[in-house]
């Protein structure tokens, strides 16, 4: 694979300026010529010419027949005359010294010649003249310019068609792929560390990158490289960022393009570009091809097509299917695609063999959001009070793009206030800006409307404060934001995936708190509860028709996970639809009655909160604790739960580290004691028993010597034993 071709540096094609230089030079020459011809002679009248003839200053004249102009040449001695010299010095420097110096318009050629002969007779001189036709550049352009322009345009078009106008600009290259190539020379400087909060997805794509770097690790067990991976997730979750990280980490060529790059107004262009893309990819194999927003060409075939029509998108999709897994498929090309509409993709595109893996990238949880905040806060000058855990807890449901927007907005707000560092209050203002829109402090609101908004928002706050399953309150504001919001109550929902009936009912009661508060205090209702009513209506219908939380309808779900956009038939009858409407109204009326009873009992607290809102316009959770007391249902906020989990994890990690350290110290101590015992065993030790044995042996030896003292021969026993000691091996 090699190769010098892969390592060849890709230099951008320089524009061809030669044609424009030539055109500029030709235009300059024409301009100079025209300027020379028009400004080198001085315009005079016929009477002035007659004066020149009478003064005998005219050397000759030239009559230009087709232009009705007479050019006058003066004699050399006349040029020294002051009356001519002052005029001729102001001429253009391009004018020649030999003339002509003057010219005048000819009205009638025959009468002019007659008058010239009369002047010659009167002055007794002969003035030579010649008659000619002359064509200047303007006449030439007027007569032939249009034809030249047509020929030049045709030549320029043919030049581009033959491939001399740079890549991508030729009309015959319209079927060429527009994919951008990234390799070792123009590598993207984004790594997997920059794609924070996508741990599971990164593991999936890392395996593809590892397979390309070290294929033997997987092939030794019989594994094959995946042919494709589809990144699926909501907008802003980091699908394209993860693809950029793959391009930065992979040590193979990386092609990047959008699904809309295949779409063109000409028939067959999309399929041709698909074939050209895979042709280039096979030449660079092994490589990765990334197609962003693949739903632009991968929609289900046959949907929305008129009978007998030809859909260019289907031809493009068919070509893509064949190239990904067809008869002559090359396994060296890996397809990486991204979409936020997997429900509209064709089933043939999603099957294994084309996209072996579907990697789901959801919105990050609180741990992932903290990691994303850490990445985006690196270039920002932060105050010491900024806590990424608290920021992650205050942004539930935020995607990575929204978190990046919050960080940027916080930096802009801090700079707007001329701060040296970005503080926590700047991030809170940025979160409000992203959620609710721009704050409109100058919006004129009448006192009556402001009072309605204050009681409405106070109703939300008080109802949520005394409902067990309601989300904890963060702040209440009656400052207008965005296009239509005159006020808002901000809560901090928990990250949970399952909801019980009581939780949904409390949410509905909290949403109805604003409408109920208006009715209790003011005796009238307003249109300010529009968004609240939309929310509770949708929630009630979901409880009845989707989640099966109604005893009358029963455990039935009419939810279709794959709806057909052209199907107008409901999954239930008209009688069931009427029954559903009745049950939905019953649920909403029950929630309304519960909220009415709650706020009637807490009317004094409602008045206190509303008056505080009218005075301060913005109140926080601590203000509600000060005004109406602690919340009767003590629940930890998301930040507190997250902090407790982190602290518990840190404590467990510290305990495990301490236990491991103690075990290592004990093991080292045991090894040291064992080594000391071993060294003690190897050292010879003289005991009392061995000393006595040695003494007895010496006494026996001395006794033997005394007994055999008269015999000069060596005892045989002693001789044999000595022999054994001297050569024990030979004896054996």
C-alpha positions in Angstrom: 0.0 0.0 0.0 2.4 2.1 0.0 3.4 4.4 -1.1 4.8 7.6 -2.4 1.5 8.4 -3.9 -0.1 8.4 -0.5 2.7 10.5 0.9 2.6 13.0 -2.0 1.8 16.4 -0.7 -1.5 17.8 -1.9 -1.0 21.3 -3.1 -4.0 23.5 -4.0 -4.3 24.2 -7.7 -3.2 27.8 -8.4 -5.5 30.0 -10.5 -4.4 30.5 -14.0 -3.8 34.2 -14.4 -2.3 34.0 -17.9 -5.4 34.7 -19.8 -6.3 37.7 -17.6 -2.8 39.1 -18.0 -3.1 38.8 -21.8 -6.5 40.5 -21.8 -5.3 43.3 -19.6 -2.3 44.0 -21.8 -4.4 44.0 -25.0 -6.8 46.4 -23.3 -4.0 48.6 -22.2 -2.6 48.7 -25.7 -6.0 49.6 -27.2 -6.5 52.3 -24.6 -3.1 53.8 -25.2 -3.7 53.8 -29.0 -7.1 55.4 -28.6 -5.7 58.0 -26.2 -2.9 58.7 -28.6 -5.1 59.1 -31.6 -7.7 61.3 -29.8 -5.4 63.6 -27.8 -2.3 64.0 -30.1 -4.0 66.6 -32.4 -5.8 69.8 -31.4 -9.3 70.4 -32.6 -9.7 73.7 -34.6 -12.3 75.3 -36.8 -12.2 76.0 -40.6 -11.6 79.7 -40.1 -8.5 79.0 -38.0 -7.2 76.7 -40.8 -7.7 79.6 -43.3 -5.6 81.9 -41.1 -2.9 79.2 -41.1 -2.9 79.1 -44.9 -2.8 82.8 -45.2 0.2 82.9 -42.8 1.8 80.2 -45.0 2.3 77.9 -42.0 0.7 74.8 -43.5 3.0 72.2 -44.9 0.4 69.7 -46.0 -3.0 68.3 -45.2 -4.6 64.8 -45.1 -8.3 64.3 -45.8 -9.7 61.3 -44.1 -12.7 60.5 -46.3 -14.6 58.0 -44.2 -14.4 60.1 -41.0 -14.8 63.6 -42.6 -11.7 64.9 -40.9 -8.9 67.1 -42.2 -5.5 66.7 -40.5 -3.1 69.7 -40.7 0.7 69.5 -40.7 2.6 72.7 -39.9 6.0 73.7 -41.3 9.0 73.3 -39.0 9.7 77.0 -38.8 6.0 77.6 -37.9 6.3 75.2 -35.0 8.8 77.7 -33.4 6.1 80.4 -33.4 4.9 81.3 -29.9 1.3 81.1 -30.8 1.6 77.4 -31.9 4.3 76.3 -29.4 2.2 77.1 -26.3 -0.7 75.0 -27.6 1.4 72.1 -28.8 3.3 71.7 -25.5 0.1 70.8 -23.7 -0.5 67.7 -26.0 -0.2 64.1 -24.8 3.4 62.9 -24.5 2.5 60.1 -26.9 2.0 62.5 -29.8 4.6 62.4 -32.5 6.8 65.4 -33.4 6.1 65.1 -37.1 2.4 65.7 -36.8 -0.3 66.1 -37.6 -0.7 69.0 -35.1 -4.3 70.1 -35.8 -7.5 68.7 -37.2 -10.9 70.0 -38.0 -14.3 68.6 -39.1 -15.0 68.5 -42.8 -18.5 69.4 -43.9 -18.3 69.1 -47.6 -15.3 67.6 -49.4 -15.8 69.2 -52.9 -16.5 72.7 -51.5 -13.4 72.4 -49.2 -11.1 71.6 -52.2 -12.6 74.5 -54.1 -12.0 76.9 -51.2 -8.4 75.5 -50.8 -7.6 76.3 -54.4 -8.8 79.9 -53.9 -6.7 80.3 -50.8 -3.6 78.9 -52.7 -4.2 81.4 -55.5 -4.5 84.3 -53.0 -1.4 83.4 -51.1 0.6 82.3 -54.1 1.4 78.8 -52.7 0.6 75.2 -53.3 -0.4 73.0 -50.4 -0.1 69.3 -51.1 -2.9 67.1 -49.8 -3.9 63.4 -49.9 -7.2 61.6 -49.5 -7.3 58.3 -47.6 -9.6 56.1 -45.5 -8.6 55.3 -42.0 -10.0 52.8 -39.5 -9.3 53.4 -35.8 -9.7 50.9 -32.9 -13.1 52.1 -32.0 -14.4 51.6 -35.5 -12.8 48.2 -35.5 -14.4 47.2 -32.2 -17.7 48.5 -33.3 -17.6 46.4 -36.5 -15.9 43.3 -35.2 -16.1 43.4 -31.4 -19.2 41.3 -31.1 -17.8 38.5 -33.3 -14.5 38.6 -31.3 -16.4 38.4 -28.0 -18.3 35.3 -29.3 -15.2 33.6 -30.4 -13.4 34.4 -27.2 -16.3 33.0 -25.1 -16.4 29.8 -27.2 -12.6 29.4 -26.8 -12.8 29.9 -23.0 -15.7 27.4 -22.7 -13.8 24.8 -24.7 -10.7 25.4 -22.7 -12.6 24.6 -19.5 -14.3 21.6 -21.1 -10.9 20.2 -22.0 -9.7 20.3 -18.4 -7.4 23.4 -18.4 -9.4 25.5 -15.9 -8.5 23.7 -12.7 -10.1 20.7 -10.9 -13.8 20.9 -10.2 -14.4 23.8 -12.7 -14.7 21.8 -15.9 -18.1 21.1 -17.3 -17.0 17.5 -18.0 -16.0 17.0 -14.4 -19.5 17.5 -13.0 -19.6 13.8 -12.2 -16.4 14.0 -10.1 -16.6 13.5 -6.4 -16.4 16.6 -4.2 -15.0 14.8 -1.2 -12.3 16.5 0.8 -9.2 14.3 1.5 -7.4 14.4 4.8 -4.1 12.4 5.1 -0.7 12.8 6.8 0.0 16.1 5.1 -3.3 17.9 5.9 -4.3 16.1 9.0 -7.1 17.4 11.2 -5.8 18.4 14.7 -8.7 16.9 16.7 -8.4 13.8 18.8 -10.7 11.6 20.8 -9.9 13.7 23.9 -11.7 16.6 22.3 -14.9 14.5 21.9 -15.8 14.5 25.6 -18.9 12.8 26.9 -19.0 10.2 24.2 -17.2 7.3 25.9 -19.3 4.4 24.6 -19.4 5.8 21.0 -15.7 6.4 21.1 -15.0 2.8 22.1 -16.9 1.7 19.0 -15.0 3.9 16.5 -11.7 3.5 18.3 -11.9 -0.2 17.5 -12.2 0.6 13.8 -9.2 2.9 14.0 -7.3 0.2 16.0 -8.2 -2.3 13.3 -6.7 -0.1 10.6 -3.5 0.4 12.7 -3.0 -3.1 13.9 -5.2 -5.6 11.9 -3.3 -8.7 13.1 -4.7 -8.2 16.6 -8.2 -9.0 15.3 -7.5 -11.2 12.2 -5.6 -13.8 14.2 -8.9 -14.8 15.8 -10.7 -14.7 12.4 -12.3 -11.3 12.8 -13.1 -9.0 9.9 -13.0 -5.3 9.8 -16.5 -3.7 9.9 -17.6 -2.3 6.5 -19.5 0.6 7.9 -20.7 2.4 11.0 -23.7 4.7 11.2 -23.7 7.5 13.9 -27.2 8.1 15.0 -28.3 10.8 17.4 -30.1 14.2 17.9 -28.6 17.3 16.5 -25.7 18.8 18.3 -24.6 15.6 20.2 -21.2 15.4 18.5 -21.6 13.1 15.5 -19.5 15.2 13.2 -17.1 16.0 16.0 -16.5 12.3 16.5 -15.9 11.8 12.8 -13.3 14.6 12.9 -11.7 12.8 15.8 -11.5 9.7 13.7 -9.9 11.7 10.9 -7.4 13.1 13.4 -6.6 9.7 15.0 -6.6 7.4 12.0 -3.3 7.0 10.2 -5.1 6.3 6.9 -6.6 8.6 4.3 -10.0 10.1 5.3 -12.6 11.3 2.8 -15.2 13.7 4.0 -18.3 15.0 2.2 -22.0 15.7 2.8 -25.0 13.7 1.4 -26.1 16.8 -0.5 -22.9 16.8 -2.5 -24.3 13.9 -4.5 -27.5 15.8 -5.4 -27.4 17.8 -8.6 -29.9 19.1 -11.2 -28.5 16.9 -13.9 -29.6 13.3 -14.4 -27.0 10.7 -13.4 -24.6 13.0 -11.7 -25.3 11.6 -8.2 -24.5 8.0 -9.2 -21.4 9.1 -11.2 -20.1 10.9 -8.1 -20.7 7.9 -5.9 -18.7 5.7 -8.4 -15.9 8.3 -8.6 -15.8 8.6 -4.8 -15.3 4.9 -4.3 -12.8 4.8 -7.2 -10.7 7.3 -5.4 -11.2 5.5 -2.1 -10.1 2.2 -3.5 -6.9 3.8 -4.8 -6.1 5.0 -1.3 -7.3 1.8 0.5 -7.4 1.2 3.3 -9.2 4.4 4.0 -12.3 5.8 5.7 -15.1 7.6 3.9 -17.4 9.9 6.0 -20.8 10.9 4.6 -22.5 13.5 6.8 -26.3 13.8 6.7 -26.7 10.6 4.7 -30.5 10.9 4.8 -30.2 13.4 1.9 -29.7 10.4 -0.4 -30.5 7.4 1.8 -34.3 7.9 2.2 -36.6 4.9 1.7 -37.1 4.2 -2.0 -40.6 4.5 -3.5 -41.8 7.1 -1.0 -43.4 10.2 -2.5 -42.6 9.1 -6.1 -45.1 9.8 -8.9 -46.0 6.8 -11.1 -43.7 6.6 -14.1 -41.3 9.3 -12.8 -37.5 9.0 -12.4 -36.1 9.8 -9.0 -32.5 10.9 -9.2 -32.1 10.2 -5.4 -33.0 6.5 -5.9 -30.4 6.1 -8.6 -27.8 7.6 -6.3 -28.9 5.3 -3.5 -28.8 2.3 -5.7 -25.2 3.2 -6.8 -24.2 3.6 -3.1 -25.7 0.3 -2.1 -23.8 -1.5 -4.9 -20.5 0.2 -4.0 -20.9 -0.6 -0.3 -21.7 -4.2 -0.6 -22.0 -5.4 -4.2 -20.5 -8.0 -6.5 -17.1 -6.4 -6.7 -16.9 -4.8 -3.3 -13.5 -3.9 -1.9 -13.1 -4.5 1.8 -10.5 -1.8 2.2 -13.0 1.0 2.3 -14.8 1.7 5.6 -17.9 3.9 5.4 -18.7 6.2 8.3 -22.0 8.1 8.1 -24.0 10.3 10.4 -27.7 11.2 10.5 -30.4 12.4 12.9 -33.2 10.8 10.9 -32.6 7.0 11.0 -36.3 6.4 10.7 -36.4 7.6 7.1 -33.4 5.6 5.9 -33.8 2.7 3.5 -33.7 -0.8 5.1 -31.3 -2.0 2.5 -28.8 0.7 3.6 -29.1 -0.3 7.3 -28.5 -4.0 7.0 -25.3 -5.7 8.2 -22.8 -5.8 5.4 -23.2 -2.2 4.6 -23.6 -0.6 8.1 -22.5 -3.3 10.4 -22.7 -1.0 13.4 -25.3 1.6 14.4 -23.7 3.8 17.1 -26.2 5.7 19.1 -25.1 9.1 20.4 -27.6 10.4 22.8 -27.5 13.6 24.8 -24.9 13.4 27.6 -25.8 12.7 31.2 -24.4 14.8 34.0 -21.0 13.1 34.0 -20.7 13.6 30.2 -21.8 17.2 30.5 -19.1 17.9 33.1 -16.5 16.4 30.7 -17.8 18.6 27.9 -17.7 21.7 30.0 -14.1 20.9 30.9 -13.2 20.8 27.2 -14.9 24.0 26.2 -13.7 25.9 29.3 -10.0 25.4 28.6 -9.5 28.6 26.5 -11.7 30.7 28.8 -10.3 32.7 31.8 -12.4 31.4 34.7 -12.9 32.7 38.2 -12.1 30.3 41.0 -15.7 30.0 42.0 -16.7 28.3 38.7 -17.8 24.7 39.4 -18.1 22.4 36.4 -20.2 20.0 38.5 -22.8 22.6 39.3 -22.8 23.8 35.6 -23.4 20.2 34.5 -26.3 19.9 37.0 -27.9 23.1 35.9 -28.0 22.1 32.2 -30.0 18.9 32.0 -30.9 17.9 28.4 -28.2 20.1 26.9 -26.3 18.6 23.9 -22.6 19.3 23.3 -23.3 22.1 20.9 -25.6 23.9 23.4 -22.9 23.5 26.1 -20.4 25.1 23.8 -22.8 27.9 23.1 -23.3 28.4 26.9 -19.5 28.7 27.4 -19.2 31.2 24.5 -22.2 33.3 25.7 -20.7 33.4 29.2 -17.4 34.6 27.9 -19.2 37.3 25.9 -21.3 38.4 28.8 -18.2 38.7 31.0 -16.4 40.7 28.3 -19.4 42.9 28.0 -19.2 43.7 31.7 -15.4 44.4 31.4 -14.5 41.6 33.8 -11.0 40.1 34.1 -12.4 36.5 34.4 -15.7 34.7 33.7 -17.7 34.2 36.9 -20.5 31.8 37.9 -23.2 34.4 37.5 -22.1 34.9 33.8 -22.7 31.2 33.2 -26.1 31.4 34.8 -27.0 34.3 32.6 -25.8 32.4 29.6 -27.9 29.4 30.5 -31.0 31.7 30.8 -30.0 33.2 27.4 -29.9 29.9 25.7 -33.1 28.5 27.3 -35.3 31.5 27.3 -33.8 33.9 24.8 -32.5 37.4 25.1 -33.6 39.4 28.1 -35.8 42.4 27.2 -35.6 44.8 30.1 -36.8 47.7 27.9 -40.0 46.0 26.8 -42.9 48.2 28.0 -45.5 46.2 30.0 -48.5 47.8 31.6 -48.8 47.5 35.4 -51.9 45.3 35.0 -50.1 42.8 32.8 -47.1 42.8 35.1 -49.4 41.9 38.0 -51.0 39.1 36.0 -47.5 37.7 35.1 -46.3 38.0 38.7 -49.3 36.0 40.1 -49.1 33.5 37.2 -45.4 32.7 37.9 -46.0 32.8 41.6 -48.7 30.1 41.1 -46.2 27.9 39.3 -43.6 28.4 42.1 -45.9 27.8 45.0 -47.6 24.8 43.4 -44.3 23.1 42.6 -43.0 24.0 46.1 -45.8 22.0 47.9 -46.0 19.1 45.4 -44.0 16.0 46.3 -43.0 14.9 42.8 -42.4 18.3 41.3 -39.0 19.3 40.1 -36.9 21.6 42.4 -37.2 25.3 41.7 -34.2 27.3 40.6 -35.5 30.8 39.9 -38.7 32.7 39.0 -38.6 35.8 36.8 -41.1 38.2 35.4 -38.5 39.8 33.1 -39.6 39.3 29.4 -37.4 37.0 27.4 -37.4 35.9 23.8 -40.2 36.5 21.3 -43.3 36.0 23.6 -42.3 34.9 27.1 -43.3 37.6 29.6 -42.0 35.5 32.5 -40.9 32.1 33.4 -40.2 29.7 36.3 -37.1 27.6 35.9 -36.9 24.2 37.4 -34.1 21.6 37.6 -35.5 18.3 36.4 -33.8 15.0 37.4 -32.3 12.8 34.8 -34.7 9.8 34.9 -36.1 7.5 32.2 -39.2 6.1 33.9 -42.1 8.2 35.2 -45.0 7.0 37.4 -48.6 8.3 37.3 -48.2 10.4 40.4 -45.1 12.1 39.0 -46.9 13.0 35.7 -50.0 14.3 37.7 -47.8 16.5 39.8 -46.2 17.9 36.7 -49.6 18.7 35.3 -50.6 20.4 38.5 -47.5 22.5 38.6 -48.1 23.5 35.0 -51.7 24.5 35.8 -50.5 26.6 38.8 -50.3 29.8 36.8 -53.9 29.6 35.4 -55.3 28.6 38.8 -53.5 31.5 40.6 -55.0 34.0 38.1 -58.5 32.6 38.8 -58.0 32.6 42.6 -56.5 36.1 43.0 -57.8 38.1 40.1 -61.0 36.2 39.4 -60.2 36.2 35.7 -58.0 34.2 33.4 -55.7 35.3 30.6 -54.0 33.9 27.5 -50.7 33.6 29.3 -51.3 29.9 30.0 -51.0 28.9 26.3 -47.8 26.9 26.6 -48.9 25.4 29.9 -52.1 24.1 28.4 -50.3 22.7 25.3 -48.0 20.8 27.6 -50.6 19.3 29.9 -52.8 18.4 27.0 -50.0 16.5 25.3 -49.1 14.9 28.5 -52.6 13.7 29.2 -53.0 12.2 25.7 -49.7 10.4 26.1 -50.9 8.9 29.4 -54.1 7.6 27.8 -53.0 6.6 24.3 -49.4 5.7 24.7 -48.4 4.7 28.2 -51.7 2.9 29.1 -52.1 4.9 32.4 -55.9 5.0 32.2 -58.1 2.4 33.7 -61.0 2.9 31.2 -58.9 2.7 28.0 -56.8 0.0 29.7 -53.2 -1.2 29.0 -53.3 -0.3 25.3 -50.8 1.8 23.4 -51.7 3.3 20.0 -48.2 4.6 19.5 -46.6 3.7 16.1 -42.8 3.8 16.3 -42.6 3.8 12.5 -45.4 6.0 11.2 -46.3 6.2 7.5 -46.5 9.8 6.5 -49.1 8.9 3.9 -51.3 6.9 6.2 -54.5 8.8 7.3 -56.1 5.9 9.2 -56.1 5.9 13.0 -55.4 2.7 15.0 -58.7 3.1 16.9 -62.4 3.7 16.1 -64.4 6.9 16.4 -66.0 5.6 19.6 -62.6 4.9 21.1 -61.5 8.4 20.0 -64.5 9.9 21.8 -63.7 7.9 24.9 -60.1 9.0 24.8 -61.2 12.7 24.6 -63.4 12.2 27.7 -60.7 10.5 29.7 -58.1 13.2 28.8 -60.5 15.9 29.9 -61.2 13.9 33.1 -57.5 13.8 33.9 -57.0 17.5 33.3 -60.0 18.4 35.4 -58.7 16.2 38.2 -55.3 18.0 38.1 -57.0 21.4 37.9 -59.2 20.6 41.0 -56.1 19.4 42.9 -54.2 22.5 42.0 -57.2 24.7 43.0 -57.4 23.2 46.4 -53.7 23.4 47.0 -53.3 27.1 46.0 -56.5 28.0 47.9 -55.0 26.6 51.0 -51.7 28.4 50.3 -53.2 31.7 49.2 -51.2 33.7 51.7 -47.9 32.2 50.5 -49.0 33.0 46.9 -49.6 36.6 47.8 -46.2 36.9 49.5 -44.3 35.4 46.5 -46.2 37.5 44.0 -45.4 40.8 45.9 -41.8 39.8 46.1 -41.7 39.2 42.4 -43.3 42.6 41.7 -40.6 44.2 43.8 -37.5 42.3 42.7 -38.6 40.8 39.3 -36.3 37.8 39.9 -36.3 35.5 43.0 -34.3 32.4 43.6 -34.8 29.2 45.7 -33.2 30.8 48.7 -35.8 33.6 48.6 -38.6 31.2 48.6 -37.1 29.4 51.7 -37.0 32.8 53.4 -40.5 33.8 52.3 -42.6 30.7 52.8 -40.3 28.3 54.6 -38.5 25.1 53.7 -40.1 22.7 51.2 -42.0 20.0 53.1 -40.6 17.3 50.8 -36.8 17.2 51.3 -35.2 15.8 48.2 -31.7 16.1 47.0 -31.1 18.2 43.9 -29.3 16.7 40.9 -26.1 18.6 41.9 -26.3 17.2 45.5 -26.9 13.7 44.2 -24.0 14.0 41.7 -21.7 15.5 44.4 -22.6 12.7 46.8 -21.9 10.0 44.2 -18.6 11.7 43.3 -17.6 12.0 46.9 -18.6 8.4 47.6 -16.6 7.3 44.6 -13.6 9.4 45.6 -13.8 8.0 49.2 -14.1 4.4 47.8 -11.1 5.0 45.5 -9.1 6.5 48.4 -10.0 3.5 50.6 -9.0 1.1 47.9 -5.8 3.0 47.4 -5.1 2.9 51.2 -5.9 -0.8 51.4 -3.6 -1.5 48.4 -0.9 0.6 50.1 -1.3 -1.3 53.4 -1.3 -4.6 51.6 1.9 -3.7 49.7 3.6 -2.5 53.0 2.6 -5.8 54.8 3.8 -7.9 51.9 7.1 -6.0 51.9 7.4 -6.5 55.6 6.7 -10.2 55.4 9.3 -10.6 52.6 11.8 -8.8 54.7 11.2 -11.1 57.7 11.4 -14.1 55.5 14.7 -13.0 54.1 16.1 -12.4 57.6 15.0 -15.9 58.7 16.6 -17.5 55.6 19.9 -15.7 56.3 19.9 -17.0 59.9 19.4 -20.6 58.8 22.3 -20.5 56.4 24.8 -19.3 59.2 26.5 -22.3 61.3 25.5 -22.3 64.9 27.4 -24.2 67.6 25.1 -25.7 70.2 25.9 -27.3 73.5 25.1 -30.8 72.2 27.5 -30.4 69.3 30.2 -29.2 71.6 29.7 -32.2 73.9 29.9 -34.5 70.9 33.1 -32.9 69.8 34.6 -33.3 73.3 33.6 -37.0 73.5 35.2 -37.6 70.1 38.5 -36.1 71.2 38.5 -38.2 74.4 37.9 -41.4 72.5 40.7 -40.6 70.1 43.1 -39.9 73.0 42.1 -43.3 74.6 42.8 -45.2 71.4 46.2 -43.6 71.2 47.0 -44.6 74.8 45.8 -48.2 74.2 47.8 -48.7 71.0 50.7 -46.7 72.1 53.2 -49.8 72.0 52.2 -50.8 68.5 54.1 -49.0 65.7 51.7 -50.1 62.9 48.8 -47.9 61.9 45.5 -49.5 62.8 43.6 -50.8 59.8 40.4 -49.0 60.7 42.2 -45.7 60.8 43.9 -46.5 57.5 40.7 -47.4 55.8 38.9 -44.3 57.0 41.7 -42.1 55.9 41.6 -43.7 52.5 37.9 -43.1 52.2 38.2 -39.4 53.1 41.0 -38.9 50.6 39.3 -40.4 47.6 35.6 -41.1 48.3 34.5 -41.2 44.6 37.0 -43.9 43.6 36.1 -46.0 46.6 32.5 -45.9 45.7 
